[in-house]
Amino acid sequence: MTQAWRDGRLVAPEAAHVSIADRGLLLGDGVFETILVHNGRAFDLDAHLARLETGLGVLGFAEAVDLAKLRADIAHYLTLENAARAVLRLTVTRGVGPRGLAPPDTPHPTILMTLSPLPPPRERPLSLHVATSTRRNELSPVSRIKALPYLDNLIAFQEARAQGADDAVMLNTRGAVACATVANLFVVREGRLETPPVADGALPGVMRALVLSLAKEAGLAPEENSLRTGDLAAADHVFLTNSLRGVAEAGSCNGAELRRIAGGAVERLRKLIAARLEEA
């Protein structure tokens, strides 16, 4: 790891401590963003900061974070670290507070940033497993923000790995498909590009929004529809998206092979995303 950023200054990673009274540590009272750095810039930063602001609003301390300063700090951090291509993790907690649930009257947020190498490109399609140990709570406002507590996702991911799969498909409380553990899920069928709506527990992913906006250029009709696990098996193609991997195809689910017969459209999406990266 390179140097970290903590509350406005560079620090060595081992010195980037938070207080034992920080509410992010004790209660998960905070939000985060994972952002692709490409050509020295945070890609789609406007969308990431908009989602961050929404999350802060849900938690009730948006007014305590100066987003203009945060944007400038991100640019400064990337310049100081000479980050050309990397993963930027941005974490914002409410900061230190009294014991218990009641937040401080005047929060002083803790802001942390780290840079990590990008994971290598994936050579083969993902294997998926439908998680049974936990569900995505589509009724909770937390399902629509990047809140710090990620334990349901962690439990589902561990279950998938125990079954020899790469990632888990998370269902909501009604048994509909919501998302994967760190990605949105799409199916291609009959010329449509379908993905679960946010109301079904899907996180409003930044790459999800970009893919939906590019679908027509790729020759697909974008739709937000509730999906069942059977829809994955019946689809022409299944893929996952997030800000780091872009589009990652799925090859199997619960050990059964998934069809992959819309590769042309998927490849067109990849090329459109790559073009946006170079334009940014």
C-alpha positions in Angstrom: 0.0 0.0 0.0 1.1 3.5 -0.7 0.6 6.3 1.8 -2.9 6.7 3.1 -5.0 9.9 3.4 -6.5 10.7 6.8 -8.5 13.8 7.5 -6.7 16.1 5.0 -3.1 14.8 5.1 -0.9 12.0 4.0 0.1 9.4 6.6 1.8 6.1 6.5 -0.7 3.2 6.4 0.4 2.0 9.8 -0.3 5.4 11.3 -3.8 5.8 9.7 -5.5 5.0 13.0 -9.1 5.8 14.0 -10.2 6.4 17.6 -11.6 3.5 19.6 -14.7 5.8 20.0 -15.2 6.2 16.2 -18.7 5.3 15.3 -17.6 3.8 12.0 -15.6 1.2 14.0 -18.2 0.6 16.7 -21.5 0.9 14.8 -20.7 0.9 11.1 -21.9 4.5 11.1 -20.5 5.6 7.7 -20.3 5.0 4.0 -17.7 4.2 1.4 -16.9 4.2 -2.3 -14.6 2.1 -4.3 -13.4 4.0 -7.4 -11.4 3.1 -10.4 -8.4 5.4 -11.0 -7.6 5.6 -14.7 -5.0 7.9 -16.3 -4.5 9.5 -13.0 -8.2 10.4 -12.5 -11.0 9.0 -10.5 -13.4 7.6 -13.1 -17.1 8.7 -12.9 -16.3 10.7 -9.8 -19.5 12.8 -10.0 -21.6 9.7 -9.8 -19.6 8.3 -6.9 -19.8 11.5 -4.9 -23.5 11.8 -5.6 -24.1 8.3 -4.2 -21.8 9.2 -1.2 -23.9 12.3 -0.5 -27.1 10.3 -0.7 -25.7 7.8 1.8 -24.6 10.5 4.1 -28.1 12.0 3.9 -29.7 8.7 4.8 -27.4 8.5 7.8 -28.1 12.1 8.7 -24.8 13.9 8.5 -24.4 15.1 4.9 -24.1 18.7 6.0 -20.9 17.8 8.0 -19.0 16.8 4.8 -17.7 19.4 2.4 -18.0 17.6 -0.9 -16.1 20.4 -2.8 -13.2 20.0 -0.5 -13.4 16.2 -0.6 -13.3 16.4 -4.4 -10.2 18.6 -4.3 -8.6 16.3 -1.7 -9.1 13.3 -4.0 -7.4 15.0 -6.8 -4.5 16.1 -4.5 -4.1 12.6 -3.1 -3.9 11.1 -6.6 -1.4 13.7 -7.7 0.8 13.3 -4.6 0.8 9.5 -5.0 1.3 9.7 -8.8 -1.5 7.2 -9.1 -2.0 6.4 -12.8 -4.2 3.3 -12.5 -5.3 2.0 -9.2 -8.2 1.3 -6.8 -9.2 4.2 -4.6 -11.2 3.4 -1.5 -12.9 6.3 0.2 -14.4 5.9 3.6 -16.4 8.5 5.6 -17.6 7.8 9.1 -19.5 10.1 11.4 -16.4 10.2 13.6 -16.1 10.0 17.4 -19.3 10.0 19.5 -20.6 9.1 22.9 -21.3 5.5 23.9 -24.6 4.2 22.7 -26.7 4.8 19.5 -27.3 8.5 19.9 -25.0 10.5 17.5 -23.1 13.6 18.6 -24.9 16.9 18.1 -22.1 18.2 16.0 -20.4 15.4 14.1 -16.7 15.6 13.0 -16.4 13.0 10.3 -13.4 10.8 9.8 -12.3 10.7 6.2 -9.9 8.0 5.0 -8.6 7.2 1.5 -6.3 4.4 0.4 -4.9 3.3 -2.9 -4.4 -0.3 -4.0 -3.3 -2.1 -7.2 -6.0 -3.1 -9.6 -6.8 -6.8 -9.6 -5.6 -8.6 -12.8 -8.1 -9.1 -15.6 -10.2 -12.2 -15.3 -9.4 -14.9 -17.7 -12.5 -17.1 -17.4 -16.3 -16.6 -16.6 -17.5 -16.4 -13.1 -19.1 -19.3 -11.3 -22.1 -18.2 -9.2 -23.9 -19.8 -6.2 -27.3 -18.7 -5.0 -26.9 -17.8 -1.3 -29.2 -19.5 1.2 -27.6 -18.3 4.5 -28.8 -14.7 4.2 -31.0 -12.4 2.2 -30.8 -8.8 1.0 -33.3 -6.7 2.9 -34.9 -4.6 0.1 -37.1 -2.8 2.7 -34.1 -1.2 4.4 -32.7 2.2 3.2 -29.3 0.7 3.8 -29.8 -1.5 0.8 -29.7 1.6 -1.4 -26.4 3.1 -0.1 -22.8 2.0 0.3 -23.0 1.7 4.1 -20.0 0.3 6.0 -21.7 -2.8 7.4 -21.2 -5.5 4.7 -21.8 -8.5 6.8 -24.7 -10.0 4.8 -22.5 -9.8 1.7 -19.6 -11.3 3.5 -21.7 -14.2 4.8 -23.0 -14.8 1.3 -19.6 -14.6 -0.2 -18.2 -17.1 2.3 -21.0 -19.5 1.5 -20.3 -19.2 -2.2 -16.6 -19.9 -1.7 -17.3 -22.9 0.5 -19.3 -24.3 -2.5 -16.4 -23.7 -4.8 -18.0 -20.7 -6.6 -16.5 -17.3 -7.3 -19.4 -15.2 -6.1 -22.9 -15.4 -4.6 -26.2 -14.3 -6.0 -28.1 -12.6 -3.2 -31.9 -12.9 -3.1 -34.2 -10.4 -1.3 -36.8 -11.2 1.3 -39.3 -12.2 -1.4 -37.0 -14.6 -3.1 -36.3 -12.3 -6.1 -32.7 -11.7 -7.3 -31.1 -8.6 -5.9 -27.4 -8.6 -6.8 -24.1 -10.3 -6.3 -22.0 -9.6 -3.2 -20.0 -6.8 -4.8 -21.6 -6.4 -8.1 -24.9 -5.7 -9.9 -26.4 -8.5 -12.0 -27.6 -8.3 -15.6 -29.2 -10.8 -18.0 -29.5 -10.5 -21.8 -32.5 -12.2 -23.4 -34.4 -11.6 -26.6 -32.6 -8.3 -27.3 -33.3 -6.9 -23.8 -30.7 -6.0 -21.1 -32.5 -6.6 -17.8 -31.3 -5.9 -14.3 -33.2 -6.0 -10.9 -34.6 -2.6 -9.8 -33.3 -0.8 -6.8 -36.7 -1.6 -5.1 -35.7 -5.3 -5.2 -32.6 -4.6 -3.1 -30.1 -3.9 -6.0 -27.5 -1.3 -5.0 -27.7 1.7 -7.4 -24.2 0.9 -8.8 -22.2 3.5 -10.7 -21.2 1.0 -13.4 -24.8 -0.3 -13.4 -26.0 3.1 -14.3 -23.3 3.5 -17.0 -24.2 0.1 -18.6 -27.9 1.0 -18.7 -27.1 4.3 -20.3 -25.0 2.5 -23.0 -27.3 -0.4 -23.7 -29.0 1.1 -26.7 -25.7 1.9 -28.4 -24.8 -1.8 -27.9 -28.1 -2.8 -29.6 -29.9 -3.8 -26.4 -33.2 -2.5 -24.8 -32.5 -1.6 -21.2 -35.1 -2.7 -18.6 -35.3 -2.8 -14.8 -37.3 -6.0 -14.1 -37.7 -8.3 -11.1 -35.8 -11.5 -11.8 -36.0 -15.0 -10.4 -33.1 -17.5 -10.3 -34.8 -19.4 -13.2 -34.4 -16.3 -15.3 -30.6 -16.7 -15.1 -30.8 -20.2 -16.5 -33.1 -19.1 -19.3 -31.1 -16.0 -20.3 -29.0 -15.7 -23.4 -26.2 -14.2 -21.3 -25.5 -13.3 -17.6 -22.9 -10.8 -16.4 -22.0 -8.9 -13.4 -20.8 -5.2 -13.2 -18.9 -3.1 -10.8 -16.6 -0.1 -11.0 -13.4 -2.2 -11.0 -14.2 -5.2 -13.1 -16.5 -3.4 -15.6 -18.4 -6.3 -17.2 -17.6 -9.9 -16.0 -19.5 -12.8 -17.7 -21.0 -15.6 -15.6 -20.5 -19.1 -16.8 -22.4 -21.2 -14.3 -24.8 -21.0 -11.4 -25.2 -23.6 -8.7 -23.0 -25.9 -10.8 -25.2 -25.6 -13.9 -23.8 -24.1 -17.0 -25.3 -20.7 -18.1 -25.8 -19.9 -21.8 -23.4 -17.4 -23.4 -24.9 -16.7 -26.8 -25.0 -12.9 -26.7 -21.3 -12.3 -26.7 -21.4 -9.8 -29.5 -23.6 -7.4 -27.5 -21.6 -7.9 -24.4 -18.4 -7.2 -26.2 -19.9 -4.0 -27.7 -20.8 -2.9 -24.1 -17.2 -3.5 -23.1 -15.8 -1.4 -25.9 -18.3 1.4 -25.1 -17.2 1.4 -21.5 -13.5 1.4 -22.6 -14.2 4.4 -24.8 -15.8 6.3 -21.9 -12.7 5.5 -19.8 -10.4 7.1 -22.3 -12.7 10.1 -22.8 -12.8 10.9 -19.0 
